[in-house]
Amino acid sequence: MSAKIKDLKLEHTSKEKATLYKPELFIHPMRKWHLFSKFVNRANASSEELKFVWFYGIIGAFVLLLACINFMNLSTARSEKRAKEVGIRKTMGSARSQLIAQFFSESVLMAAFAYLLSIGLVALALPWFNGVAGKTISIPFENAWFWLTGAGFIMITGLLAGCYPALYLSSFNAVNALKGTFRAGRFAAAPRKALVVMQFTASTILIIGTIVVYRQIQFAKNRPVGYSRDGLLTVQMNMPDFQGKYDLIRNELKSTGMVSEVAETGGSLTGLSSETGGIDWPGRNPAAESSFGTVPVTYEFGKTVGWQFMDGRDFSRTFITDSSGFVINEAAVKYMGLKNPVGKTITFAANGGKAQQYKIVGIIKDMVMNSPFEPAYPTVFFLNGGMGAILIKINQNKSAAEALPKIQAVFKNLVPAAPFDYSFVNEEYGKKFAAEERIGQLAGAFASLAILISCLGLFGLASFVAEQRTKEIGIRKVLGASVYTVWQLLSKEFIFLIVISMVIATPIAYYFMHNWLQNYQYRTELSWWIFAAAGAGALLITLLTVSFQSIKAALMNPVKSLKSD
């Protein structure tokens, strides 16, 4: 179907316009409208939304992996206590495959209980999540695919978490285990340390990623927009009653003393509503495609929005020739590749009409009219009245609360049938960050969850190590060791592991976040302090987690820990 309708619009385009650009029609499936709505060189490209879907998916996989590592770590840490159980089962005739099946069944059962618990926690968290995400998501209890997917996750998680403990515990020698000569600590230390390093490597990467995402959002929010949004509001001219009344409305608004300037434009300041390929300029490559945003304005537009000139001048009623003049932005100058563009003549077919000659009268700084995360679009501004929107600049000495009633009264008097449909440009621009701010909040929440899971595992491992070394700590205290000495003894091993994880995480995080930032022309820098702060944070969290068990063990009365001996 796309092939059949491809040239339909071209067939009904004048030869003059067809030489400037070649329109193509195609069918875009509705299922792709949200995540695949962006096109580059006429080819479908993934949108920012799809990138964040992958971002959240990776975080979810990391969190699940961290939980699995916790299970592996704590299972192998308790291996010495289960050694005799394995020995007895082997002497009673259990094959290794049966022991492996037993340990896998334990981990799958644990995952099943965790799944049921997670459903309850998700049900409690959904109101908060829906508030942050701006959605109304519910748990589809009646959907069979939901339960089948859940069962799949239970099996995957159970098998992943139980694979190492099952293979490790089932390998114990029955004779050594029953004689009590088996000692799992030394043998299990290296794998446990590797798992801790892996766990905190993932957590540190998530911390760095969250910081970078937050900084990128703040960087875009602080980006110069090329005009003044303060006190600027838009009134939509959404009825024919506005036709021919612009000058009257403008004079009445200014006479109230509440308004400093008024202008008319073809659309919103926070979104380009029109674009064209029907523009030609000196030196243009005939084979190259052209696409420009087009904004029809009135003479007072520049004064109303406060755009900033780099060269040339604003539109002026004193120059009759400005009726066929252009003000273009920096992006348009770069797109055309013009040197000294002011005064150059450009061919433009306005509103699909006959191509006419326009002269560039001024160059302005790029106005952020689309996404603040994307480069400014090449845009041309030209004088042309017409239905669209009225921009009103409130007097800086007047408050919005004071000005709005009088502005509304003017519209009710001159256009009584039309609703007073207004919006503040500042608020409209702020809405562009709503999705990104939700992304930042959710990324922070998920990273916090990952860190919490890592700390729970570390807490359990530190508890086990302190329990295993109870008598050693008692002997050291009897021989005069201080609380600090015991704390240092139990903590330094974990601190060393965290330092290793930081060394591993830094280049990995740099690689992924550097590539992610390349998606934005306007992007923050990967400063060294981001990695230092993430590492220091991970180290501090580790110290707080481990220190609780270390100090608790150090404060224990040595009489109690040694009395059995």
TIDO-722950 format. One record per residue: z, y, x of N, C-alpha, C, O in turn. Coordinates in steps of 0.1 Angstrom, whole numbers, plus 5000, padded with zeros to 4 digits. Example, Ala and Ser with C-alpha at 12.3 -4.5 7.8 and 13.67 -1.06 7.14 Angstrom:
// residues 2
507849435132507849555123507849675132508549675142 507149785128507149895137507950005129508050115134 
***
This chain:
// residues 565
500049885008500050005000500050135009499350225006 500850125020500850245029499450275035499050385036 498750165038497450175044496450235034495550315037 496650205021495750255010495950405008495050475005 497250455008497550595005497650685017497850805016 497450625029497650695042496850835042497550935045 495650835038494850955039494651035026493751115025 495450995016495251055003495451205003494651284997 496451255010496751395011495751465020495351575017 495251395030494251455039492951485032492251585035 492651395023491351405015491351535007490351585003 492551575003492751694994493151815002493651914996 493051815015493451925024492251995028491251935032 492252125029491052205033490752175048491652135055 489452185051489052155064489752235075490052195086 489952365071490652455080492052415084492452415095 492752365073494152315076494152175082494952145090 493152095079493051965084492851965099493251865106 492252065105492052075119493352115126493452085138 494252175119495552205125496552095125497252075134 496552015114497451905113496851795104496151835095 497251675106496751565097497851495090498551415096 498051535077499151475070498851325066497751285064 499951245067499851105063500851075053502051115053 500550985043501450935033501750795036500950715041 503050755034503350615035504550585027505250675022 504850455024505950415016507150375025506950305035 508250435021509550415029510450335020510950395010 510850215023511750135014513050205011513650265020 513550194999514750264995515950205003516950285006 515950075007517050025015517150085029518250065035 516150155033516150225046516450375045516550435056 516650425033516850565032518050625039517950735045 519050545040520350595045520450575060520650675068 520150455065520350425080519050445088519150445100 517950455081516650465088515750575082514650555078 516350695081515650805075515050895085514451005081 515250865098514750955108513350905113513150785115 512450995117511150955122510851035134510951155135 510350955144509951015157508550975160508250855161 507651075161506251045163505650955153504950855155 506050975140505650905128506150765128505750685120 507050725137507650595137509050595133509750695136 509450495125510850495120511850475131511650395140 512850555131513950545142515250545135515450585124 516250485142517550465136518250605136517950695144 519050625126519850755124521150745131521550645136 521850865131523150865137524150775129525050715135 523950765116524750675108524750535113525750465114 523550485116523450345121524150335134524750225137 524050435143524750425156526250415154526950335161 526750485144528250475142528650345135529750295136 527650285127527950155122528150055133529049975133 527250055143527349975155528650005163529349915168 528950135163530150175170531450115164532250065171 531550125151532650065144532649915145533749855146 531449855145531449705146531949665159532549555160 531549735170532049705183533549715184534249635190 534049825178535549835179536249725171537249675176 535649685160536249575152536149445160537149365160 535049425168535049305176536049305187536649205191 536249425193537249445204538649415198539449345205 538949465187540249445181540549295178541649245181 539549225173539649085171539749005184540548915185 539049045194539148985207540549005213541048915219 541049125211542449145217543449065210544349005217 543349045197544248955190544148815195545148745196 542848765197542648635202543248615216543848505219 543148715224543748705238545248695237545848625244 545848775227547248765225547648615222548648565228 546948555213547248415209547148325222548048235224 546048345229545848255241547048275251547548185256 547348405253548348435263549748375260550348315268 550148405247551448355243551548205242552548145244 550348145238550347995237550547925250551247835252 549747985260549847925274551247965280551747885288 551848075277553148115282554148015277555147985285 554047965265554947865260554647725264555247625258 553647705273553147575276554247475281554147355278 555147535289556147445295557047385284557547275286 557247455273558147405263557447295255558047215248 556047305255555347205247554847085256554146995251 555147095269554746985278555246845274554446755275 556546845271557046715267556446655254556246535253 556146745245555546705233554146635236553846535230 553446705245552146645248552346515255551546415253 553346505264553546385272553946265262553346155264 554746295252555146185243553946145235553746025232 553146235230551946205222550946125230550346025225 550846155243549946075251550445935254549645845254 551745915256552245785258552245705245552245575246 552245765233552145695221550745665217550445605207 549745705226548345665224547445775219546245745217 547845895218546946005214545946025225546246045237 544646035220543646075230543546225231544146295223 542946265242542846415244542146485233542446595229 541146415228540346475217541246505204541046605197 542246415202543146425191544046545193544346625184 544546565206545346675209544646805208545146905203 543346805212542546925211542346965196542447085193 542146865188541946885174543246945168543247025159 544446885172545746935167545847085171546247165162 545647125183545847265187544847355181545147465177 543647305179542647385171543047405157542947515151 543547305151544047315137545147415136545247485126 546047415146547147515145546647655146547047745138 545647685155545147815156544347855144544447975139 543547765138542847795125543747825114543547915106 544847745113545847765103546547905104546747975095 546847935117547348075120546448185115546848285110 545148165118544148265114544048275099543748375094 544148155092544148155078545248245072545048315062 546448215077547648295072547448445075547748535067 546848475087546648615091545548675082545648795079 544548595078543548655069544148695055543848795050 545048605050545648635037546548765038546648845030 547248775050548148885052547249015053547649125049 546148995060545249115062544649165049544449285048 544449075040543949125027544949215020544649315014 546249175021547249255015547349395022547549495016 547249395035547349525043546149605040546249735039 544949545039543749625035543849685021543449805019 544449615012544649664998545549784999545349884991 546549785007547449895008546850015015547150135012 545949985025545350095033544050155026543650255030 543550085016542250135010542350275004541450355006 543450314997543450454992543350555004542650655002 544050535015543950625026542550615032541950725035 541950505034540650485039539650555030538750625035 539750535017538750595008538850755009537850825007 540050805011540250945012539650995024539051105024 539750925036539150975048537650955048536951055052 537150845043535750815043534950885032533750895032 535650935021535050995010534250895002533250924996 534850765001534150654993535150604983536350634983 534650514975535450434965535250294967534750224958 535650244979535450104982536550014977537750064977 536249904972537349814967537049674972535949644977 538049584972537949454977537249364967537749354956 536049304970535349224960535849084958535248994963 536949074952537648944950536748844942536748724944 535848894933535048814925533748764932533048684926 533548814944532248784951532448664959533348664968 531648564957531748434965531448454979532048394988 530448544982530048574996531248635004531348605016 532048704997533248765004534148655009534648665021 534448555001535348445005534648355015535348305024 533348335014532648255024532648325037532748265048 532348455037532448535050533848525056533948515068 534848545047536248535052536548405058537148395069 536048295052536248155058535548145071536048085080 534348205072533648205085534448275096534548225107 535048395092535848465102537048385106537548395118 537648315096538848235099538548125110539248105119 537348065108536947955117536648005131537047955141 535848115131535448175144536648225151536848195163 537548295144538748345151539648235156540148235167 539848135147540748025151540247945162540947915171 538947915163538347845174538347925187538547875197 538048055185537948145197539348155203539548145215 540348185195541748195200542348065205543148075214 541947955199542547825202541847755213542347645218 540647795217539847715227540647695240540747585245 541047805246541747795259543047715258543347625266 543947755249545247675248544947525245545647445251 544047495236543747355233543347275245543747165248 542347335253541847265265542947255276543047165283 543747365277544747375287545947275284546347205293 546447285272547647205269547347055268548146975272 546147025264545746885263545546815276545346695277 545446895287545146845300546446805308546246755319 547646825302548846795309548946645313548546565305 549446615324549746475328550946425321552046485323 550846315314551946265306553246235314554346265310 553046165326554146115334554946235339556146245338 554246335345554846455351555546535340556646585342 554946545328555546615317556846555313557846625310 556846425311558046355307559146345317560346345314 558846345330559746335341560446475343561446485350 559846575337560346715339559946775352560446885355 559046715359558546775372557446875369556946945378 556946875357555846965354556347105353557347135346 555647195359555947335359554647415356553747415364 554547475344553347535340553247685345552147735345 554347745349554347885352553347925363552548015360 553347855374552447895385551047875381550147955383 550847755375549447715372548847805361547647845361 549747855352549247935341549248085344548648165336 549848125355549948265358548648335359548448445354 547748275367546448335370545648365357545148475355 545448255348544748285336545348385327544648465321 546748385327547448485318547148625323546948715316 547248635337547048765342545548815340545348935337 544648725341543248765338543048805323542348905321 543748735314543648775300544348915297543748995290 545448945304546049075303545149185308545049285302 544549155319543549255325542449275315542049395313 541849165310540749185300541249255288540449345283 542449235283542949295271543049445273542549525265 543649485284543949635286542649695291542549825290 541649625297540349685300539749725287539249845286 539749645277539149675264539849795258539249885252 541249795258541949905252541750035259541550135253 541650035273541350155280539950205277539750335276 538950115276537650165272537650235258536950335256 538450175249538550235235539150375236538750465229 540250385244540850515246539850615251539750725246 539150585262538150675267537150705257536750825256 536650605250535550625240536050725229535250815225 537250705224537850795214537950935219537551035211 538350955231538451095237537051155238536951275234 536051085242534751135244534151175230533551275229 534351085220533851115207534451245201533751325196 535751255203536451375198535951505205535751605199 535751495218535251605226533851645222533551765221 533051545219531651575214531651645201530851745199 532551605192532651675179533151825181532551915175 534151835189534651975192533552055199533452175196 532851995208531752065215530752125205530252235206 530352035196529352075186529952185176529252275172 531252175173531852275164531852415171531852515164 532052415184532152535191530752585196530752685203 529752525192528352565197527952695190528252715178 527452785198526952915192525852885181524952805183 526052945170525152915158523953025157523053005150 524053125165522953225165523053335155522153415154 524053325146524253435136525753435132526553355136 526053535124527453545120527653485106527053525096 528653395105528853325092530053395084530153375072 530753475091531953545084531553635073530653715075 532153615062531953695050530553685044530053775037 529853575047528453565043528353455032528853345034 527853495021527753395010526253395004525553485005 525953274998524653254993524753244978525553174973 523853304971523753294956522353234953521353294957 522353124947521053054944520353124933520953154922 519053154935518253214924517553094917516353074919 518253024909517752904903517252924889517052824881 516853044885516353064871515253174872515353264881 514253164864513153264864513653414861512953504864 514853424855515353554852515553644864515553764863 515653584876515753664889514453734893514453824901 513353684888512053724892511953884891512153934880 511553944902511354094902512554174902512454294901 513754114902515054194901515754204915516854254915 515154154926515854154938516254294943517454314946 515354394943515654524947516754594939517654654944 516754564926517754624917519154554920520154624920 519154424922520354354925520954404938522154424939 520054424948520554464961521154604960522254624966 520554704953521054834952522354834945523354904949 522454754934523754754926524854694935526054744934 524554584942525654524951526154624961527354624964 525254694968525654784978526454904973527254964979 526154944960526855054954528255024951529055114948 528654894950530054854947530954884959532154894957 530454904971531254924983531854804989532554804999 531554684982532154564987531154484996531554395003 529854534996528854455003528254555013527854665010 528054495026527454575036525954565037525254655040 525454445033523954425033523654305025524454215022 522354305020521854195011520454165015519654255019 520054035014518753995018518353875009519153815003 517053855009516553735001515853645011515253685021 516053515009515453415018514953295009515253284997 514053215015513453105008514352985006514052894998 515552985012516352865011517752885017518253005017 518452785021519752795026519752815041518852775048 520852885046520952915060521352785067521252775080 521952685060522452565067521552445065522052335066 520352475062519352365061517952415059517652485049 517052375067515652415066515052335054515052215053 514552415044514052355032512552345032511952285023 511852405043510452405043509952395057510552455066 508952315059508252305073506752285071506352245060 506052315082504652305081504052275095504652285105 502852215094502152195106500952285108500152275117 500752375098499652465097499752585106499452695101 500152575118500252685127499452655140499552555146 498752765144497952745156498252875165498552975160 498152855178498452955187497552945200496952845202 497453055208496653055220497152945230498252935233 496152865234496452765244496952635239497352545246 496952625225497452505219496452385222495252405221 497052275225496252145227495852105213496652065205 494552095210494052055197494551915193494651885181 494751825202495151695199496651685196497151585191 497451785200498851785198499251815184498651905178 500251745179500751775165501651895166502351925176 501751965155502652085154503552075142503052035131 504752105143505652105131506652215133507452215143 506752305124507652425124508352435111507852415100 509652475112510352525101509852655097509652745105 509752685084509252815079510252875070510752805060 510652995072511653065064511153195060511053295068 510753215047510353345042511653425040512653385034 511553555044512753645043512253785039511053815038 513253865036512954015034513454095046514054035055 513154225046513354305058514854305062515054315074 515754295053517154305056517754175061519054175063 517054065062517553935065518353945079519453895080 517653995089518353995102519654075102520554025109 519654185096520954265095522054195087523154205090 521554115077522554045069523253935076524453915076 522453855083522953735090523453765104524153685110 522953885110523353915123522753835134523353785143 521453805132520753725142520653805155520753925155 520453725166520553785180519253785187518653675189 518753905190517353915196517453895211518253945218 516453815216516253805231515153885236515153925247 514153915227513053995231512454055218512553995207 511754165219511154225207512054295198513154345202 511754295185512554375175512554305162511954195160 513354355153513554305140512354355131511654445134 512254295119511354345109511754495105512954515104 510854575103511154715099510154765088508954735089 510654835079509854895068508955005074507955045067 509255055085508455165091507155115097506255195100 507054985099505854925105505154845093505554735089 504054905089503254835078502754705082502654615074 502454695095501854565100502854455100502454335102 504154475098505154375098504954275087505554165087 504154315077503954225066503154095070503153995064 502554105082501853995088502453975102501753945112 503753985102504553965115505353835115505753785104 505753795127506553675129507753705137507653785147 508953655133510053645142510253495145510453425135 510253455157510453315160511653295169512153385175 512153165169513353135177512953075190511753055193 513953065199513753015213513052875212512052855220 513452785203512852655203511352665200510552585205 510952755192509452775189508752825201507552785204 509352915209508752965221508452845231507452835237 509552765232509452645242508352545236507652485244 508352535223507452435217505952475220505052395223 505752605218504352665220504052675235502852665238 505052685243504752705258504152845261503352855270 504552945253503953075255504753155265506053145265 504053235273504753325282504553465277503453505273 505653545276505653675271505053675256504053735254 505753605247505153575234505053695225504253705216 505953795227505953915218504553985219504054015230 503954005207502654065206501453965205500354005203 501753835208500753735207500353705192501253725183 499153675190498653645176498653495173498253415182 499153465161499253325157498553305144498653395135 497953195142497253165129498253085120498752985125 498453125108499353055099498853055085498353165080 498852935079498452925065499752925056500352815054 500253045051501453055044501352985030500353015023 502352905027502452845013501152765010500752754998 500552705020499352625018498052705015497052645011 498152835016496952925013496052925025496052845034 495253035025494253055035494953095048495853175048 494453045059494953075072494753225075493653275073 495853295080495753435083496353455097497053375103 496053575103496553615116497953675115498153775107 498853635123500253685123500553725138500153655147 501253835139501653885153503153865155503953895146 503553805166504953785169505553925173505153995182 506653965165507254095168508654075175509154175181 509253955174510553935180510853795183510353705176 511753775193512253645196513753645194514453725200 514353545186515753545184516353415191515653325193 517653425193518353305198518253195187518253225175 518353065191518252955181519352965171520552975174 519052965158519952955147520152805143519152735141 521452765143521652625139521652615124522552645117 520452565119520252565105520252415100520252395088 520152325109520252175105521452125111522552185110 521352005117522551935122523052005135522152035144 524352045136524752105149524752005161525052045172 524451875158524451775168523051755173522751675183 522051825168520651805171520151935177520652045175 519051935185518452055190517952135179517552085169 517852265182517352365172515852325169515152295178 515452345156514052315152513252435155513652545152 512052415160511152535161510952605147510452535138 511252725146511252795133510652925134510753005144 509852965123509253095122509753165110509953095099 510053295111510453375100509453475097508853545106 509053495084508053585080508453655067509253605059 507853775065508153845053507453795041506153785041 508153755031507553705019508653695008509553615009 508553774998509453764987509253634979508253564981 510153604970509953484962511253414959512353454964 511253324949512453264945513053174956512353114963 514353184957515053104967516553134966517253074958 517053224975518453254975518653394980517853454987 519753454975520153584979521353574989522353504985 521253635000522353635010523053765009522453875009 524453755008525253875007526253875018527053785020 526353985025527354005036528454095030528254215027 529654035029530754115024531254215034531254185046 531554335030532054435039533254385046534254325041 533254395060534354345068535654405065536754345069 535754515059537054575055537554535042538654575037 536754445035537154395022537354245022536754175030 538354195014538554055014537653985004537154054995 537453855005536553784996537153784982536353794972 538453774981539053774968538853904961538753914948 538854014968538654144962537154164959536854234949 536254114967534854144965534154054955533254104948 534553924954533853834945533753874930532753874924 534853924924534753964910533754074908533054074898 533654174917532654284915531254234918530354284911 531054144927529754084930529354004918528154014913 530253924912529853844900529553944888528653904880 530254054887529954144876528554194877527954214866 528054224889526754274890525654174886524754204879 525854044889524953944885525053914870524053894863 526253924864526353904850525754014842525253994831 525754134848525054244841523554244842522854274832 523054204854521654214856520854084853519754084849 521553974855520953844851521953764843522553664848 522253804831523353744822523153594819524053524818 521853544819521653404815521853314827521953194825 521853364839521953284851523353254855524153354854 523753134858525153114863525353174877524353174885 526553214879526853274893527153164902528253124905 526053104908526052984916526153034931525053054937 527353044936527453094950528152994959528852904954 528053014972528752924982528853014995527953084998 529952995002530153055014529452985025529652855026 528753055033527952985044528952915054528552805059 530052975056531052915065531452775060531652685068 531752765047532152635041530952535041531252425044 529752585039528652495039528352445053528052325055 528552525063528352485077529552385081529252285088 530752405076531852315079531652175073532052085079 530852165062530652035056529751945065529751825064 529052015074528151935084529051855093528551755099 530251885095531151815104532051715096532851645103 531951715083532851625075532651475080533651405082 531351435081531151295085531651265099532251165102 531351365108531751345122533251345124533851265132 533951435116535451435116535951305111537051255116 535351245101535851115096535651015106536450925108 534451025113534250925124535350935135535850835140 535651055138536751075148538051025144538750955152 538451045131539650995126539750845126540650785130 538650785121538550635120538550575134539150475137 537750635143537750585157539150595163539550495170 539850705161541250715166542150605160542950555167 541950585147542850485140542550345146543550265148 541250315147540950175152541350165167541850055171 541250265175541650255189543150245190543750165198 543950315181545350295180545750155176546750105182 545050095167545249965163545049865175545849775177 544049885182543749805194544849815204545249715210 545349935207546349955216547649895211548449835219 547949905198549149845193549149685194550149625198 547949625192547849485193548049445208548649345211 547449525217547649495231549149505235549649415243 549749605230551249625233552049515227553049465234 551749465216552449345210552349225219553349155221 551149205223550949085232551749105245552349015250 551649225251552449255263553949245261554649195270 554349285249555749275246556249135246557249095251 555449055239555748905238555748845252556548755255 554748875260554648815273555848865282556448785289 556248995281557349045289558648975284559548945292 558748945271559948875266560048735272561148695276 558848675272558848535277559248535292560048445297 558648625300558948635314560448655317561048595325 560948755309562348785310563248665307564248635314 562848585297563648465293563548365304564548295307 562348345310562148245320562948275333563348185340 563148405335563848445347565248495345565848565353 565848445334567248485330568248455342569048535346 568148325346569148285357568848355370569848395377 567648375373567248455385567848595385568448645395 567748655373568248795371569748795373570348885379 570448685367571848675368572348665382573248725386 571648585390572048565404571848695412572648725420 570748765409570448885416571548995413571949065422 572048995401573049095397574349055404575149145408 574648925405575848885411575848925426576848955432 574648915432574448955446574349105448574149155460 574449185437574549325439573349405435573249525437 572349335428571149405424571449505413572249475404 570849625413571049725403570149705391569149625392 570349785380569449775369568049815373567049755368 567949925381566649975385565849865393564649845391 566549795402565949695410565349585401564249535403 566149545391565749435382564549485374563549415371 564649605369563549665361562249675369561149635365 562349715382561249715391560649585393559449565394 561549485395561049345397560249295385559149235388 560649315373559949265361558749345357557849295351 558749475361557649565356556549575366555349595361 556749565379555649595389554449505387553349545389 554749375383553549285381552649335370551449325371 553249375359552449425347551749555351550649575347 552449645358551849775362550649745371549549815370 550749655380549649615389548449565381547249605384 548649485370547649435362546949555354545749545353 547749645350547149765342546249845351545249895347 546749865364545949945373544549875376543549945377 544549745377543349665379542449685366541249705368 543049685354542249695342541649835342540549855337 542349945346541850075347540650085356539650155353 540750025368539650025377538349955371537250005374 538549855364537449785358536849865346535649875344 537749925338537349995326536650125328535750155321 536950195339536450325342534850315343534250395336 534350235352532850235352532150185340531050235336 532750085333532150035321532150145310531150165303 533250215308533350325298532450435302531750495293 532350465315531450575319529950535315529250625310 529650415318528250375315527850385300526850445297 528750335292528450325277528550465271527650505263 529550545275529750675269528650775275528250865267 528250755287527150845293525850815285525150905281 525550685282524350655275524450705260523450755255 525650695254525850745241525650895240525050945231 526150975250525951115250524551165252524151275248 523751075258522251105260521551125247520451175246 522151075236521551085222521551235217520851265208 522351315224522551455220522051545230522351535242 521251645226520751745236521951835239522051885250 522751865229523951945231525151855232525651805222 525551825244526651725246527651775256527451865264 528851715255529951755264529751675277528851585278 530551715287530451645300531551535301532651545295 531251435309532251335311533051375323532851335335 534151455320535051505331535951395336536251295329 536351405349537151305355538551295348539151185348 539051405342540351405336540451315324541451265320 539251285318539251195306539651055310540450995304 539151015321539450875326540850875332541650775330 541250985339542650995344543650995332544650925333 543351065322544251075310544350945303545450895299 543250875301543250745295544050645303544850565298 543850645316544550555325546050585325546850485324 546450715325547850745325548450705312549650665311 547650725301548250685288548450535287549450495282 547450455292547650315292548850265300549550175297 549050335312550150305321551450335314552450265315 551550455308552750495301553150405290554250365288 552150365282552350265271552850135276553750075270 552350085287552749965294554149975298554949885296 554550085305555850095310556850095298557950035299 556550175288557450175276557650035270558749995266 556449965269556549835263557349735271558149665266 557049725284557649635293559149675296559949585298 559349805297560649845301561749805291562949775295 561449795279562449755269562949625272564249605272 562149525274562549385278563149385292564149315294 562649465301563149455315564549515315565449455322 564749625309566149685309567149595301568249585305 566649545290567449455282567949335291569149295290 567049275298567349165307568249205318569149135322 568049325324568849375335570249405331571149395339 570449445318571849485313572649355309573749375305 571949245308572649125304573749085313573649095325 574849035307576048995315575648865323575348765317 575748875336575348755344576248635342575848515344 577448655337578348545334577748455323577848335323 577148525312576548445301575348365306575148255302 574548435315573248365319573548255329572648165331 574648255336574948155346576048055342576347955350 576648075331577847985328577447835326578347755328 576247805322575847665320575647595334575647475334 575547675344575447615358576847635365576947585377 
***
